[in-house]
Amino acid sequence: MKKLALIVVVLGAMGYGGYRWLGDDDKPAVKATDGEQLVLDRIWIDHLPKNDRDTIQVFAAISEEPFGVFQAASSWKGAYELFRYESRGNELRIFYPQSNERETVKHKARNCSENQMDYCLELDGGSRGVKRYYSRKGWEIEGASATEIDDRIDAFVKTLK
């Protein structure tokens, strides 16, 4: 569980510490049937970890200040790469500042009931991460105060136990 807490802390720190996380009450609620919006502001993983050495893949793209992360981590070891992106329909045009690489990744997010998850995400055309991710209701990470982020981190970790 330390691995999952670390993943969530990294994601939370990136969002909160790296950029301003301001709530926007005027923003319409994202519907689970809206695949274009479902992909953003949510934690996605490739599978639930089987043990503390099981490496999981994590993907997240934050809309407030368009940036995201591909991460691979277990409780003991991890690596990540941050990116900036531009969203166009069902595509993310990604820029990796570390390597100056660019790529276009097509996404398809939808409701599903697979692997104990509520949502499925398929990414096509990318060189990082995996092709298929899953998420659950309550794993949203859009605009929140520091207290709300802490609460979401706690809730996220509890759902994975």
N, C-alpha and C positions, 0 to 999 in steps of 0.2 A: 504494500500500500504506500510505502514511502515514495516509490517511483511515480505513482499517480498523483500524489500530493505535489511532488516536485514539478511534474508536467503542468499541473494547474497553476502552481505558483509562478512558473516561468511565463505562462500565457497571461496570467493576471498582471504580473510585473511589467510585461511588455506593453500591455494595453493601458495600464494605469500609470506606470512610471515613465514610459516612453512617449506617451501621447495623452492628451486630455480625454477623460472619459466623462462626457457630459450627457446627461439624459435629455432626450428630445421628446417632449410630450406631444408635439405636433406630428410626429412620425407615425404613419399608419402601422397598425399591428401586422406582422408578417403572418400570413396564413400558411399552414402546413402544405397546402396544395400549390403554393407559389414557389416552384422549384428554383427560379432565378434568385429569389430572396432567401430561400431556406438555406442555401449554401453558406451565406454570410453570417457572421456574428454567432457562431455556434462551434462547439468543440466536436470534432470528428475523430474517431479512432478506428483502426482496422479490426480489432478484436479485443475482448476482455482478457486481461492477463491471466495466465494459468498459474504462475508462481512469480517469485520476486526476481527471477532471471529472465523471464519471458519479455522480449522486446516488443513493444507495440509501436505502431506508427500513428502519429497525431497530425492533423491538419486543422488550421483555423485561418480565416480571413476576416479581418475587422473592417467594418465600413466607415466608422467615424473618421479615421485617418487611414486611407486604404493601405494596409500592410497585412502581412500574414506570416505563417510559419509552417514549415515541414519539420517534424521532429521524430526521432527514433530513440526510445529510451526504455530501460528496465529500471529496477530499483537501484542498480549498481553502476550503470553506464548509460550515457546518452549523448546525442548530437542533434543539433538543430541548424536550420538555415532560415533566416528572415528574408522576406521579399516585399516589394511594393507591387501594387497591381492597379489596373484599370479594368472595370467591369463593363462588358458590352454584351447584353443579352445573355446567352448561355456560355460566354467566354470570359476568362480572366486573362488579360495580357499582363504577364508577370515579368518583373525586372528584379534580378538578384544583384544588389549593390556590391557584394563581396567580389563577385567574378565578372561583373558587367554583362552577364548573360541575359537574354530575353527569350521568352517562349509564350506561346498561346496555348492555354489549357481549356478544353471544353468541359463543362460540368453538367451533370444531370442529377438533381436532388429530388427525392420523392418520399412519400409515406411508404413504409414497409413494416413488416413484422418478421424480421429475420435476426438471428443471433441475439435474442433478447433486446432488440433495439426497435425504435419507432421510425427512424428515417434511414434511408440509404443514399449514398453519394457515389457517383462514378465520375472519375477524372480521366480525361483522354488527352494525350499529346504532351504530357509533362515528363520531365526527366528526374523529378524528385518524388519521394513518397511512393505510395502504392496506388493502384487503380480504383480500389473500392474501400469506402469508409462507411461507418455507422455512427448514429447519434441517438440520443434520447430526449424526450420532453424534459425540460428543465436544464438542459446543457447550453442554454443561450448565454452569450457573453456580451451582448450589446450594451451601450451606455449605462453605467451604473456608478454609484458612489463607492468610496473605499469600503464602507460597511457592507454594502450590497455585494461587492466582489468577494469579501471574506465569507459572507453567508453562502454565496454560490460555490465557492471553493469547497467549503465544508459539505454542502449538499452533494456536490459532484463526487467527492471522495467517498461519501457514505453510500452512494448508489453503486459503486464498483466493488464494495465489500461482499 
